[in-house]
Amino acid sequence: MTKILLSFLVAFLIGIAVAPFVIWFLKKEKAKQTILHYVEAHAAKQGTPTMGGVIFLFAAAASCAFFLRGGTRLALVSLAVTFAYALLGFFDDFVKVKLKQNLGLRPWQKIVFQLLVASMVSVFVYLSSDVGTAVELPFFHRSINLSWGIIPLTIFVFLACTNSVNLTDGLDGLASITSLICLLFFGVLIFLQNGIFAGSEMFSLVLFTAATCGGLLAFLCFNAYPAKIFMGDTGSMALGAIVACVGIFSRNSLFIPLFGVVFVASAVSVLLQVAYYKKTKKRIFLMAPLHHHFEKRGVHETKIVSLYAIITTMIGAFVLLFEFI
């Protein structure tokens, strides 16, 4: 337990230390966010440095390097997958910032890469004795064996997580704080489920989760309203991958829609908006994802972020309560 807390603290301190340098460097390189014309309320944020996800990614990786010892397969694979998705996000940000193409990579380019990485992870999961083909059923205290079905489930989870977290990253601190809370609950869930001992695979996975949370907390100090830096797709793609890795590798993928309920809300609101508009040429929401709808209704973004954080916390607490009651 001490090691887990230290990994959190060290990642936080590293993040706090490197963030000012990263902000200075990104400003120097003119890696600044372009605010799209249809988000008028955010016009004042034009020019804020982006790609700030490198702050919590570096902090988490450095903390893991200090503390990971023995039984590290799942943590190391999680780090590798996280950086693969972060690389995709970096290229997307690079196209937006340096090549001045506001929409970044084309959707099919991102989907192809996401599918490729998710497919490789799904094969790893299927063949791994550390994970296997079983998934835990929330609240029933039992698992079901999906056999080869774990492969399409894993692919779906990665696609859903990476894109829904990316959609949630639309307000200062929103994706940061909701991901932090989501991962904290996952860490507690895995710890309580496994009676973790140092050197085990699940211990290392919790340590990786704690390090990510420490890095995120440090990043949030600079990303909260008014944000001095945005995470960019570099950060949001990586965060989605982290949530997916932690959920899948702990056999708790079915808990992701519960702990990550706000990510579900973002994705579903966009899907409903697009489908309804194509059919009727009318809109359900004033703007999608859902948090922008609330903005259009006059709710300040700090209140929206606070409400999202409270909802994530309350649902996470109830899930743990009913899981272990």
C-alpha positions as CSV (number, residue, x, y, z in Angstrom):
1,M,0.0,0.0,0.0
2,T,2.9,2.4,0.8
3,K,4.4,1.8,-2.6
4,I,1.1,2.6,-4.3
5,L,0.7,5.9,-2.4
6,L,4.4,6.8,-3.1
7,S,3.9,6.2,-6.8
8,F,0.9,8.6,-6.7
9,L,2.9,11.2,-4.8
10,V,6.1,10.9,-6.9
11,A,4.0,11.2,-10.1
12,F,2.3,14.3,-8.8
13,L,5.6,16.0,-7.8
14,I,7.2,15.2,-11.2
15,G,4.1,16.5,-13.0
16,I,4.2,19.8,-11.0
17,A,7.9,20.1,-11.7
18,V,7.8,19.5,-15.4
19,A,4.6,21.3,-16.3
20,P,6.0,24.9,-16.3
21,F,8.8,23.8,-18.6
22,V,6.4,22.0,-20.9
23,I,4.1,25.0,-21.1
24,W,7.1,27.3,-21.9
25,F,8.4,24.9,-24.5
26,L,5.0,24.5,-26.3
27,K,4.5,28.3,-26.3
28,K,8.0,28.7,-27.8
29,E,7.2,26.1,-30.5
30,K,3.8,27.8,-31.1
31,A,1.9,24.6,-30.3
32,K,-1.3,26.5,-29.7
33,Q,-4.9,25.4,-29.8
34,T,-7.1,26.7,-32.6
35,I,-10.7,27.2,-31.4
36,L,-13.2,26.1,-34.0
37,H,-15.7,28.7,-35.2
38,Y,-18.7,26.8,-33.8
39,V,-17.5,27.0,-30.2
40,E,-17.9,30.8,-29.8
41,A,-17.9,30.7,-26.0
42,H,-14.3,29.5,-26.1
43,A,-13.0,32.2,-28.4
44,A,-10.9,33.7,-25.6
45,K,-9.0,30.4,-25.3
46,Q,-7.5,30.8,-28.8
47,G,-3.7,30.3,-28.6
48,T,-3.6,28.2,-25.4
49,P,-0.8,25.7,-25.6
50,T,-2.0,22.1,-26.4
51,M,-0.4,18.6,-26.4
52,G,-0.2,19.0,-22.6
53,G,-1.0,15.3,-22.1
54,V,2.8,14.8,-22.2
55,I,2.9,16.2,-18.6
56,F,0.9,13.4,-16.9
57,L,2.2,10.7,-19.3
58,F,5.8,11.6,-18.5
59,A,5.0,11.8,-14.7
60,A,3.2,8.5,-14.7
61,A,5.9,6.7,-16.7
62,A,8.7,8.1,-14.5
63,S,7.0,7.1,-11.3
64,C,6.4,3.6,-12.7
65,A,10.1,3.4,-13.5
66,F,10.9,4.1,-9.9
67,F,8.5,1.6,-8.3
68,L,7.6,-1.2,-10.7
69,R,9.4,-4.4,-9.6
70,G,8.3,-8.0,-10.3
71,G,5.0,-9.0,-11.9
72,T,5.1,-6.0,-14.2
73,R,3.7,-7.5,-17.5
74,L,0.3,-5.9,-17.3
75,A,1.7,-2.5,-16.2
76,L,4.3,-2.5,-19.0
77,V,1.8,-3.5,-21.6
78,S,-0.5,-0.8,-20.3
79,L,2.3,1.8,-20.7
80,A,3.1,0.6,-24.2
81,V,-0.5,0.7,-25.3
82,T,-1.0,4.1,-23.7
83,F,2.0,5.6,-25.5
84,A,0.8,4.0,-28.8
85,Y,-2.5,5.9,-28.5
86,A,-0.7,9.0,-27.3
87,L,1.4,8.8,-30.5
88,L,-1.8,8.8,-32.6
89,G,-3.0,11.8,-30.6
90,F,0.3,13.6,-31.1
91,F,0.1,13.2,-34.9
92,D,-3.5,14.5,-34.8
93,D,-2.4,17.5,-32.8
94,F,0.7,18.0,-35.0
95,V,-1.5,18.1,-38.1
96,K,-3.8,20.7,-36.4
97,V,-1.0,22.9,-35.0
98,K,1.9,22.7,-37.4
99,L,0.1,22.0,-40.7
100,K,-2.8,24.3,-39.8
101,Q,-5.5,21.7,-40.6
102,N,-8.0,22.3,-37.8
103,L,-9.7,19.0,-38.1
104,G,-6.5,17.0,-37.8
105,L,-6.1,13.5,-39.1
106,R,-9.0,12.1,-41.1
107,P,-11.4,9.9,-39.2
108,W,-10.6,6.8,-41.2
109,Q,-6.9,7.2,-40.4
110,K,-7.6,7.4,-36.7
111,I,-10.0,4.4,-36.7
112,V,-7.5,2.2,-38.7
113,F,-4.7,2.9,-36.1
114,Q,-7.1,2.4,-33.2
115,L,-8.3,-0.9,-34.6
116,L,-4.8,-2.1,-35.3
117,V,-3.6,-1.5,-31.7
118,A,-6.9,-2.7,-30.1
119,S,-6.7,-5.9,-32.2
120,M,-3.1,-6.6,-31.0
121,V,-4.2,-6.0,-27.4
122,S,-7.2,-8.3,-27.8
123,V,-4.9,-11.2,-28.9
124,F,-2.6,-10.5,-25.9
125,V,-5.7,-10.6,-23.6
126,Y,-7.0,-13.9,-25.1
127,L,-3.6,-15.6,-24.8
128,S,-2.5,-14.1,-21.5
129,S,-2.7,-16.2,-18.3
130,D,-2.7,-13.0,-16.3
131,V,-6.0,-11.8,-17.9
132,G,-7.7,-14.6,-19.8
133,T,-11.2,-14.7,-21.3
134,A,-13.3,-14.1,-18.1
135,V,-15.0,-10.9,-17.2
136,E,-16.5,-9.9,-13.8
137,L,-20.2,-9.2,-13.6
138,P,-20.9,-6.1,-11.6
139,F,-22.8,-6.7,-8.4
140,F,-23.2,-10.5,-8.9
141,H,-19.8,-11.6,-7.4
142,R,-19.2,-14.0,-10.3
143,S,-17.5,-14.0,-13.7
144,I,-18.4,-15.3,-17.1
145,N,-16.0,-16.9,-19.6
146,L,-16.4,-15.3,-23.0
147,S,-13.9,-17.6,-24.7
148,W,-13.0,-16.0,-28.1
149,G,-15.7,-13.3,-27.5
150,I,-13.1,-11.5,-25.4
151,I,-11.5,-10.4,-28.6
152,P,-14.4,-8.3,-30.1
153,L,-15.2,-7.0,-26.6
154,T,-11.6,-5.8,-26.1
155,I,-11.6,-4.1,-29.5
156,F,-15.0,-2.4,-28.8
157,V,-13.9,-1.2,-25.3
158,F,-10.7,0.4,-26.7
159,L,-12.6,2.1,-29.5
160,A,-15.3,3.3,-27.2
161,C,-13.0,4.5,-24.4
162,T,-10.5,6.4,-26.6
163,N,-13.2,8.2,-28.6
164,S,-15.5,8.9,-25.7
165,V,-12.8,10.4,-23.5
166,N,-11.7,12.4,-26.6
167,L,-15.2,13.8,-26.9
168,T,-15.4,14.6,-23.2
169,D,-12.2,16.8,-23.5
170,G,-14.1,20.0,-24.4
171,L,-14.0,22.1,-21.2
172,D,-11.1,23.2,-18.9
173,G,-10.4,20.3,-16.6
174,L,-13.4,18.2,-17.6
175,A,-11.6,15.1,-19.1
176,S,-8.8,15.4,-16.5
177,I,-10.9,15.4,-13.4
178,T,-13.5,12.8,-14.6
179,S,-10.7,10.4,-15.7
180,L,-8.9,10.9,-12.4
181,I,-12.0,10.0,-10.4
182,C,-12.8,7.1,-12.7
183,L,-9.3,5.6,-12.3
184,L,-9.2,6.2,-8.6
185,F,-12.4,4.0,-8.3
186,F,-10.9,1.4,-10.5
187,G,-7.8,1.3,-8.4
188,V,-9.9,0.8,-5.2
189,L,-12.0,-1.8,-6.9
190,I,-9.0,-3.9,-8.1
191,F,-7.4,-3.6,-4.7
192,L,-10.5,-4.8,-2.8
193,Q,-11.1,-7.6,-5.3
194,N,-7.7,-9.1,-5.3
195,G,-6.3,-8.6,-1.8
196,I,-3.2,-7.4,-3.6
197,F,0.3,-8.3,-2.5
198,A,3.5,-6.6,-3.7
199,G,5.0,-8.2,-6.8
200,S,1.7,-9.5,-8.2
201,E,0.4,-8.5,-11.6
202,M,-2.6,-6.8,-10.2
203,F,-0.5,-4.9,-7.7
204,S,1.6,-3.5,-10.6
205,L,-1.6,-2.5,-12.4
206,V,-2.9,-0.6,-9.4
207,L,0.5,1.0,-9.1
208,F,0.3,2.1,-12.7
209,T,-3.2,3.5,-12.1
210,A,-2.0,5.4,-9.0
211,A,0.9,6.9,-10.9
212,T,-1.5,8.0,-13.7
213,C,-3.8,9.6,-11.1
214,G,-0.8,11.5,-9.5
215,G,0.2,12.8,-12.9
216,L,-3.4,13.8,-13.7
217,L,-3.7,15.7,-10.5
218,A,-0.6,17.6,-11.2
219,F,-1.8,18.4,-14.8
220,L,-5.2,19.5,-13.4
221,C,-3.4,22.2,-11.4
222,F,-2.6,23.8,-14.8
223,N,-5.6,22.5,-16.8
224,A,-8.4,23.7,-14.5
225,Y,-10.3,26.8,-15.4
226,P,-8.9,29.1,-16.8
227,A,-6.6,26.5,-18.4
228,K,-2.9,27.4,-19.0
229,I,-2.6,24.3,-21.2
230,F,-4.8,21.7,-22.9
231,M,-4.1,18.0,-23.0
232,G,-4.9,17.8,-26.7
233,D,-5.5,14.5,-28.5
234,T,-2.1,13.5,-27.2
235,G,-3.6,13.3,-23.7
236,S,-7.2,12.4,-24.4
237,M,-6.4,9.4,-26.6
238,A,-3.9,8.2,-24.0
239,L,-6.4,8.6,-21.2
240,G,-9.0,6.6,-23.0
241,A,-6.4,3.8,-23.6
242,I,-5.5,3.9,-19.9
243,V,-9.1,3.5,-18.8
244,A,-9.5,0.6,-21.3
245,C,-6.3,-1.1,-20.2
246,V,-7.2,-0.9,-16.5
247,G,-10.7,-2.2,-17.1
248,I,-9.8,-5.0,-19.5
249,F,-6.6,-6.2,-17.7
250,S,-8.4,-6.4,-14.3
251,R,-11.3,-8.3,-16.0
252,N,-13.6,-5.4,-15.0
253,S,-14.4,-4.0,-18.4
254,L,-18.2,-4.1,-17.6
255,F,-17.5,-1.5,-14.8
256,I,-16.2,1.1,-17.4
257,P,-19.7,2.4,-18.3
258,L,-20.4,2.8,-14.6
259,F,-17.2,4.5,-13.4
260,G,-17.0,6.4,-16.8
261,V,-20.7,7.3,-17.0
262,V,-19.8,10.8,-18.2
263,F,-17.8,9.4,-21.1
264,V,-20.9,7.4,-22.1
265,A,-23.0,10.5,-21.9
266,S,-20.6,12.3,-24.3
267,A,-20.5,9.5,-26.8
268,V,-24.2,8.7,-26.8
269,S,-25.2,12.4,-27.1
270,V,-23.0,12.7,-30.2
271,L,-24.4,9.5,-31.7
272,L,-28.0,10.5,-31.1
273,Q,-27.4,14.0,-32.4
274,V,-25.9,12.8,-35.7
275,A,-28.5,10.0,-36.2
276,Y,-31.4,12.3,-35.5
277,Y,-30.1,15.1,-37.7
278,K,-29.5,12.8,-40.6
279,K,-33.0,11.5,-40.4
280,T,-34.9,14.8,-39.6
281,K,-32.5,17.6,-40.3
282,K,-33.3,18.7,-36.7
283,R,-31.2,18.6,-33.5
284,I,-31.9,17.0,-30.2
285,F,-29.3,19.1,-28.4
286,L,-28.3,22.7,-29.0
287,M,-24.8,21.3,-29.5
288,A,-23.1,17.9,-28.9
289,P,-21.3,16.5,-26.9
290,L,-23.7,17.1,-24.0
291,H,-21.4,19.5,-22.1
292,H,-21.6,22.0,-25.0
293,H,-25.4,21.7,-24.8
294,F,-25.3,22.9,-21.2
295,E,-23.0,25.7,-22.2
296,K,-25.4,26.8,-24.9
297,R,-28.1,26.9,-22.2
298,G,-26.0,29.4,-20.2
299,V,-24.4,27.1,-17.6
300,H,-20.8,28.2,-16.9
301,E,-18.2,25.6,-17.7
302,T,-16.9,25.5,-14.1
303,K,-20.3,24.5,-12.9
304,I,-20.6,21.8,-15.7
305,V,-17.1,20.4,-14.7
306,S,-18.1,20.4,-11.0
307,L,-21.4,18.6,-11.8
308,Y,-19.7,16.0,-14.0
309,A,-17.1,15.4,-11.2
310,I,-19.8,15.1,-8.6
311,I,-21.9,12.7,-10.7
312,T,-18.8,10.5,-11.5
313,T,-17.9,10.4,-7.7
314,M,-21.4,9.6,-6.5
315,I,-22.0,6.8,-9.1
316,G,-18.5,5.4,-8.4
317,A,-19.2,5.4,-4.6
318,F,-22.6,3.7,-5.1
319,V,-21.0,1.1,-7.4
320,L,-18.3,0.2,-4.8
321,L,-20.9,0.2,-2.0
322,F,-23.2,-2.3,-3.8
323,E,-20.3,-4.4,-5.1
324,F,-18.9,-5.0,-1.6
325,I,-22.0,-4.5,0.6
